[in-house]
Amino acid sequence: MLNYSKNRHACFNLKYHLVVVTKYRHPVFKNEELNSSILNIVYYIFEEKWGCNIISVKTQTDHIHILFEAPPQVCLANLINNFKTVSSRRIRKEYAEYLKQYYWKPYFWNRSYYIGAVSDTTEAVVKQYIENQ
């Protein structure tokens, strides 16, 4: 049987794999405090603000993988833009001194990102890939 979610108007199974890379692929996530902060921001924005369900999330030194389920009314481009904007501002404000070694302008994320739809068949494979990074 398919695993699907429900809201007032729809049954859905919309899962996505998002990869966002730091500007110039600088290894900013080597800092454990910053790493912890970005994970908290991910949960806040995706779950509390946009009503998504985080399935798996993991950072590498220069990028983050997020596997999540989103309700059908969520516009992915707006969600990703909001995540990148809010997280960049909060991280740059909180860790300004640490980030000076990597950026001399107010950068944090690369402008590009990867987003891919994940089916029930491939969800376990993608989840394992993220967790084994």
Backbone bond lengths (Angstrom), bond angles and torsions (degrees), N, CA, C in turn:
res aa  C-N    CA-C-N  psi(-1)  N-CA   C-N-CA  omega(-1)  CA-C   N-CA-C  phi
1 M - - - 1.452 - - 1.525 109.79 -
2 L 1.297 116.56 141.51 1.458 121.43 179.62 1.523 111.10 -71.38
3 N 1.319 115.06 142.12 1.454 120.38 172.85 1.515 107.22 -89.97
4 Y 1.299 116.89 118.13 1.448 119.72 178.50 1.522 109.57 -136.75
5 S 1.315 115.38 158.72 1.460 122.16 178.55 1.519 108.66 -106.27
6 K 1.320 115.12 162.75 1.461 120.63 -179.78 1.520 109.19 -130.94
7 N 1.317 114.92 148.37 1.456 120.52 164.40 1.524 106.45 -132.59
8 R 1.302 118.49 -165.65 1.462 120.47 -174.66 1.526 113.48 -62.49
9 H 1.321 117.23 -29.08 1.457 119.51 -171.22 1.528 115.14 -121.08
10 A 1.329 117.59 -2.75 1.469 117.34 -173.91 1.520 112.24 -155.92
11 C 1.318 114.76 154.89 1.460 123.03 165.33 1.522 104.71 -107.63
12 F 1.315 117.07 136.49 1.459 118.23 -174.48 1.514 111.41 -150.40
13 N 1.328 114.04 158.50 1.457 123.16 176.66 1.531 106.35 -143.84
14 L 1.325 115.76 75.00 1.463 122.24 -174.57 1.518 109.20 -114.58
15 K 1.319 115.54 98.16 1.466 121.19 -178.64 1.518 109.23 -114.93
16 Y 1.346 114.92 143.69 1.457 120.47 -175.19 1.520 110.90 -137.75
17 H 1.330 114.93 150.76 1.459 122.48 174.22 1.524 106.23 -113.39
18 L 1.335 116.14 117.06 1.459 122.58 -178.89 1.520 109.02 -112.23
19 V 1.326 116.52 133.86 1.462 122.23 174.08 1.524 107.35 -125.90
20 V 1.340 115.61 123.71 1.459 121.54 178.44 1.525 107.23 -122.13
21 V 1.334 115.92 132.60 1.462 122.66 -174.06 1.523 109.72 -109.81
22 T 1.328 116.45 144.06 1.463 120.41 176.46 1.527 110.00 -70.45
23 K 1.318 115.69 155.00 1.467 121.53 179.88 1.525 109.31 -59.13
24 Y 1.312 116.74 132.45 1.469 124.86 -178.34 1.529 112.68 58.71
25 R 1.314 116.92 15.98 1.474 123.79 -178.67 1.528 112.35 54.15
26 H 1.319 116.41 34.26 1.466 119.68 176.56 1.532 109.63 -67.00
27 P 1.334 118.11 140.92 1.475 121.88 -174.85 1.532 112.92 -81.75
28 V 1.325 116.89 60.01 1.471 120.59 -174.79 1.527 113.35 -71.61
29 F 1.333 117.86 -21.81 1.463 119.83 -177.68 1.527 113.21 -81.10
30 K 1.331 117.74 10.07 1.468 120.33 172.52 1.525 110.09 -69.38
31 N 1.325 117.27 -24.23 1.460 123.03 177.93 1.533 108.67 -76.77
32 E 1.333 116.93 116.67 1.466 121.50 -175.28 1.527 112.91 -63.52
33 E 1.331 117.34 -38.09 1.467 120.27 179.12 1.518 110.74 -64.64
34 L 1.322 116.30 -45.30 1.459 120.83 178.72 1.526 109.81 -63.25
35 N 1.304 116.57 -41.73 1.459 122.28 177.82 1.527 110.65 -57.78
36 S 1.316 116.77 -46.74 1.460 121.84 178.62 1.529 111.10 -63.46
37 S 1.325 116.48 -40.99 1.469 120.79 179.38 1.520 111.73 -62.89
38 I 1.327 116.94 -43.00 1.468 119.12 -178.35 1.526 110.40 -66.13
39 L 1.325 117.72 -35.49 1.467 120.05 177.49 1.525 110.79 -65.59
40 N 1.329 117.19 -41.30 1.468 120.63 176.63 1.523 111.14 -61.65
41 I 1.322 116.23 -41.04 1.465 120.85 178.78 1.528 110.39 -64.46
42 V 1.330 117.18 -41.30 1.469 121.19 178.15 1.520 109.91 -57.29
43 Y 1.332 117.22 -50.88 1.462 120.30 -178.64 1.522 111.35 -62.78
44 Y 1.326 117.19 -41.47 1.461 120.34 179.94 1.531 111.11 -62.16
45 I 1.321 116.68 -51.48 1.467 119.96 -174.66 1.525 111.44 -69.51
46 F 1.313 117.66 -48.95 1.459 119.99 -174.98 1.526 112.03 -70.94
47 E 1.323 117.82 -46.21 1.463 119.53 -174.39 1.524 112.91 -86.95
48 E 1.319 117.13 -53.15 1.463 119.11 -174.51 1.522 112.71 -76.02
49 K 1.316 116.94 -42.99 1.463 120.05 -173.94 1.532 113.19 -83.75
50 W 1.335 117.60 -38.98 1.458 120.82 -174.22 1.528 114.08 -109.69
51 G 1.331 118.68 -4.54 1.459 121.03 176.65 1.516 115.06 72.99
52 C 1.324 116.92 23.28 1.465 121.30 178.00 1.524 109.59 -87.79
53 N 1.311 115.87 169.57 1.459 122.02 176.73 1.529 107.99 -119.34
54 I 1.332 116.73 117.29 1.462 120.96 178.00 1.528 108.22 -77.19
55 I 1.307 116.90 125.03 1.460 122.23 177.04 1.524 109.46 -94.66
56 S 1.324 116.45 -43.87 1.463 121.52 179.42 1.523 108.58 -156.23
57 V 1.335 115.56 144.23 1.461 120.43 176.54 1.521 108.17 -147.52
58 K 1.334 115.50 138.06 1.462 119.34 179.60 1.518 109.33 -155.01
59 T 1.335 114.99 140.74 1.458 119.49 176.60 1.520 109.69 -103.31
60 Q 1.316 114.77 147.48 1.456 123.58 166.35 1.519 105.22 -109.18
61 T 1.305 118.70 -179.93 1.462 119.47 -176.33 1.521 112.48 -62.22
62 D 1.336 117.86 -29.25 1.466 119.79 -175.14 1.530 114.90 -128.79
63 H 1.328 118.48 10.40 1.461 120.73 177.65 1.521 111.02 -160.17
64 I 1.333 115.12 168.87 1.455 121.14 180.00 1.528 108.99 -131.79
65 H 1.336 115.64 139.31 1.463 123.10 174.96 1.524 107.54 -108.00
66 I 1.317 117.05 132.90 1.462 121.66 176.87 1.524 107.81 -132.19
67 L 1.323 116.44 120.01 1.460 122.56 174.26 1.521 105.78 -105.31
68 F 1.332 117.27 119.64 1.458 119.71 -174.01 1.520 111.52 -145.61
69 E 1.330 114.46 161.41 1.455 122.06 174.36 1.520 107.07 -111.90
70 A 1.325 116.88 135.13 1.461 121.34 -178.03 1.521 110.19 -123.29
71 P 1.334 117.12 143.43 1.459 119.46 173.68 1.534 110.46 -68.38
72 P 1.335 117.97 157.85 1.463 120.45 -173.80 1.527 114.99 -63.88
73 Q 1.320 118.61 -23.63 1.464 119.89 -178.26 1.528 113.10 -79.11
74 V 1.327 118.18 -7.41 1.466 121.38 -179.83 1.527 110.09 -78.55
75 C 1.324 115.78 126.16 1.462 121.65 173.28 1.531 106.78 -87.34
76 L 1.319 116.74 113.73 1.466 121.17 -173.86 1.521 112.94 -59.05
77 A 1.311 117.99 -40.31 1.469 120.54 -179.90 1.530 110.57 -61.40
78 N 1.337 117.08 -40.97 1.471 120.52 178.68 1.521 111.48 -68.10
79 L 1.329 116.69 -41.27 1.466 121.01 177.95 1.525 110.52 -60.31
80 I 1.315 117.54 -48.19 1.463 121.60 -177.55 1.523 110.43 -66.35
81 N 1.326 116.83 -41.92 1.461 120.45 177.02 1.525 110.62 -60.60
82 N 1.333 117.06 -44.24 1.459 121.08 179.06 1.520 111.26 -63.28
83 F 1.331 116.87 -44.17 1.464 120.72 178.88 1.524 111.04 -60.49
84 K 1.324 116.89 -49.04 1.463 120.33 -177.23 1.529 111.45 -65.17
85 T 1.323 117.62 -40.01 1.464 121.36 -179.13 1.522 111.55 -67.79
86 V 1.324 116.43 -52.79 1.469 120.79 -177.27 1.520 111.11 -64.68
87 S 1.325 117.16 -46.12 1.468 119.45 -178.31 1.523 110.98 -65.09
88 S 1.320 117.26 -40.61 1.463 120.66 179.35 1.527 111.06 -61.44
89 R 1.319 116.69 -46.87 1.471 120.11 -179.95 1.519 112.01 -62.66
90 R 1.331 116.39 -45.31 1.468 119.31 -178.34 1.522 112.00 -67.22
91 I 1.317 117.00 -43.08 1.468 120.74 -179.21 1.527 110.33 -67.07
92 R 1.328 117.33 -44.38 1.472 119.84 -179.86 1.525 111.45 -64.52
93 K 1.323 117.13 -33.86 1.467 120.32 178.24 1.529 110.82 -71.92
94 E 1.315 116.21 -45.30 1.466 121.77 -175.78 1.531 113.18 -74.66
95 Y 1.324 117.47 -34.08 1.466 121.74 -173.45 1.527 111.67 -121.40
96 A 1.314 116.89 35.44 1.472 121.86 -176.63 1.524 111.90 -56.24
97 E 1.312 116.72 -44.52 1.466 120.70 -177.59 1.532 110.98 -64.63
98 Y 1.317 117.04 -44.87 1.468 121.56 179.29 1.530 111.31 -63.47
99 L 1.334 117.14 -40.94 1.463 121.24 -175.89 1.522 113.36 -74.08
100 K 1.322 118.03 -15.28 1.469 121.06 179.30 1.526 112.07 -58.65
101 Q 1.314 117.61 -30.46 1.465 120.31 179.96 1.531 112.09 -70.40
102 Y 1.338 117.48 -18.44 1.459 121.38 -178.40 1.529 113.59 -106.69
103 Y 1.330 116.74 -37.32 1.466 120.73 -173.31 1.520 110.84 -131.02
104 W 1.322 116.72 135.87 1.452 119.85 174.56 1.526 111.06 -103.74
105 K 1.341 116.71 -10.37 1.462 122.26 172.62 1.526 107.52 -111.71
106 P 1.336 117.40 166.32 1.474 119.27 -177.48 1.532 113.00 -75.75
107 Y 1.318 115.62 68.08 1.460 121.72 178.78 1.526 109.68 -107.84
108 F 1.310 114.80 158.29 1.458 119.75 166.84 1.529 109.84 -149.08
109 W 1.334 117.63 -56.93 1.461 121.36 -178.23 1.525 111.40 -97.85
110 N 1.320 115.44 150.45 1.453 121.94 168.78 1.532 107.33 -68.31
111 R 1.314 117.85 151.79 1.465 120.55 -179.24 1.527 112.06 -67.56
112 S 1.311 118.51 -27.65 1.462 122.83 -177.14 1.525 111.14 -89.11
113 Y 1.315 115.31 164.40 1.462 122.15 174.18 1.522 108.19 -156.50
114 Y 1.332 116.04 167.50 1.460 121.65 174.57 1.522 107.52 -116.01
115 I 1.329 117.07 133.07 1.457 121.44 172.27 1.523 106.95 -135.20
116 G 1.330 116.11 130.60 1.456 120.57 179.69 1.514 110.35 -136.73
117 A 1.310 116.51 143.29 1.459 121.33 176.38 1.523 109.03 -75.32
118 V 1.315 115.71 143.74 1.463 121.71 -177.99 1.523 108.25 -122.19
119 S 1.325 116.62 127.75 1.465 120.84 178.85 1.525 109.93 -91.26
120 D 1.324 116.04 170.94 1.467 120.14 175.64 1.520 110.82 -59.14
121 T 1.318 116.73 -35.26 1.456 121.46 -178.49 1.519 111.82 -67.12
122 T 1.319 117.06 -39.94 1.469 120.68 -175.75 1.525 113.98 -96.01
123 E 1.325 118.68 -7.02 1.469 120.95 -177.15 1.524 112.17 -57.34
124 A 1.321 117.90 -46.89 1.466 121.13 -178.99 1.525 111.30 -62.87
125 V 1.317 116.94 -38.13 1.468 121.20 179.71 1.525 110.36 -66.61
126 V 1.334 116.97 -45.50 1.468 121.04 179.80 1.526 110.50 -65.17
127 K 1.329 116.47 -42.58 1.470 120.64 178.86 1.528 110.43 -60.81
128 Q 1.318 117.47 -44.71 1.468 121.53 178.48 1.526 110.51 -63.96
129 Y 1.322 117.26 -40.97 1.469 121.74 177.91 1.530 110.66 -59.21
130 I 1.334 116.83 -46.14 1.470 121.09 -179.51 1.520 110.62 -63.77
131 E 1.315 117.29 -46.57 1.463 120.95 -176.25 1.523 112.70 -70.08
132 N 1.333 118.10 -24.51 1.464 121.16 179.56 1.524 113.46 -91.81
133 Q 1.301 117.69 4.63 1.467 121.53 178.36 1.508 110.17 -65.06
